[in-house]
Amino acid sequence: MVLSSKSLFRPFLKTCTELGGGDDFFEGKDHTNFLMLLCVYITVLGSVFVLFFHTDYKRRRANRERERKQEEEEEGEVAKELNGISL
């Protein structure tokens, strides 16, 4: 990233010294291309994390197990009611 940043900087068309102010010590540079590259890089990196990085949290596992047990209990109750009706 650092190496690409140096190659993407461009000098301004008119510098401060040409416009009548400032000194020659600092040379102004246009950082637009580097900032656009940085935005694309961060967007791609964030998208990869959001789309492909799924952690298995303990709380999520516990919630799934609890929901599964509740569903099994509800199915068992429904089956008992159906068996009671058919008798």
Secondary structure, DSSP 8 states (H G I E B T S, - for coil): -HHHHHHH-EE-SS-HHHHT-S-SS---EE-HHHHHHHHHHHHHHHHHHHHH-----HHHHHHHHHHHHHHHHHHHHHHHHHHHHH-
